[in-house]
Amino acid sequence: MSSLEKREQVARKIDNWVNGTIAQGGGDEEILEGMYDYMASFKKVMDTAAPGEMDALALKYEGFYRFANLLERLAEAIADGAIEVPGKPKRRKPKGNGFGN
């Protein structure tokens, strides 16, 4: 099995899990609660995908897109400080004009 086929297999597995979660009445919260088991595989796909391949997988597999989109929104919320991460120091806004004044 080629690397491309392995990435497609992971995308299909994530897609099936997300779609199954939704079919059972779950939503974003349930997906977030259960996504840990799929994150290492997702990261491997993300790290090894050729340019444009993640977009192609997201177009082909709606559940894979939803998984990726939730992770992206979560990362943005953490980066913006909207979600606090335990043990991570809070970002402080500089006082004054940002040049020590």
C-alpha positions in Angstrom: 0.0 0.0 0.0 1.4 3.4 -1.0 1.7 6.4 1.3 -1.1 8.1 -0.6 -3.3 5.0 0.0 -2.5 5.0 3.7 -3.4 8.7 4.0 -6.7 8.0 2.2 -7.4 5.1 4.5 -6.9 7.3 7.6 -9.1 10.0 6.1 -11.8 7.4 5.4 -11.5 6.0 8.9 -11.9 9.5 10.5 -14.7 10.2 8.1 -16.6 7.0 9.1 -16.1 7.7 12.8 -17.3 11.3 12.5 -20.3 10.4 10.4 -21.1 7.5 12.8 -21.0 10.0 15.7 -23.3 12.3 13.9 -25.7 9.5 12.9 -26.0 8.6 16.6 -27.1 12.1 17.4 -23.7 13.5 18.3 -22.3 16.9 17.3 -19.1 18.9 17.7 -18.9 18.3 21.4 -19.0 14.5 21.0 -16.5 14.7 18.2 -14.1 16.8 20.3 -14.5 14.4 23.2 -13.6 11.3 21.1 -11.1 12.8 18.6 -8.0 12.0 20.8 -7.9 8.4 19.4 -7.6 9.8 15.9 -5.3 12.8 16.4 -1.9 11.0 15.9 -3.1 9.5 12.7 -4.5 12.8 11.5 -1.2 14.6 12.3 0.7 12.0 10.3 -1.6 12.6 7.4 -1.2 16.3 7.8 2.6 16.1 8.1 3.1 13.8 5.1 0.4 15.1 2.7 1.5 16.6 -0.6 0.5 20.2 -1.3 -3.2 20.3 -1.9 -3.8 16.7 -0.7 -5.4 17.8 2.6 -7.9 19.9 0.7 -8.6 17.1 -1.7 -9.3 14.7 1.2 -11.5 17.3 2.9 -13.5 17.7 -0.3 -13.9 13.9 -0.7 -14.7 13.1 3.0 -17.1 15.4 4.7 -16.4 13.9 8.2 -12.6 14.3 7.7 -13.3 18.0 6.8 -15.4 18.4 9.9 -12.7 16.8 12.1 -10.0 19.1 10.6 -12.1 22.2 10.9 -12.9 21.5 14.5 -9.1 21.1 15.2 -8.4 24.3 13.4 -11.0 26.2 15.3 -9.7 24.7 18.6 -6.2 25.7 17.8 -7.3 29.3 16.9 -9.2 29.6 20.2 -6.2 28.5 22.2 -3.9 30.8 20.3 -6.3 33.7 20.8 -6.6 33.0 24.5 -10.3 32.2 24.3 -9.6 28.8 25.6 -7.1 28.4 28.5 -4.7 25.5 28.5 -4.0 24.2 32.0 -0.3 24.7 32.9 0.3 27.2 30.1 1.1 30.7 31.2 -1.4 33.3 30.2 -0.4 35.7 27.4 -0.1 39.2 28.7 -0.7 42.3 26.6 2.2 44.7 26.8 1.7 47.9 28.8 2.2 51.3 27.2 3.0 51.5 23.6 4.9 48.1 23.4 8.3 49.8 23.4 8.8 49.7 27.2 7.1 53.1 27.7 
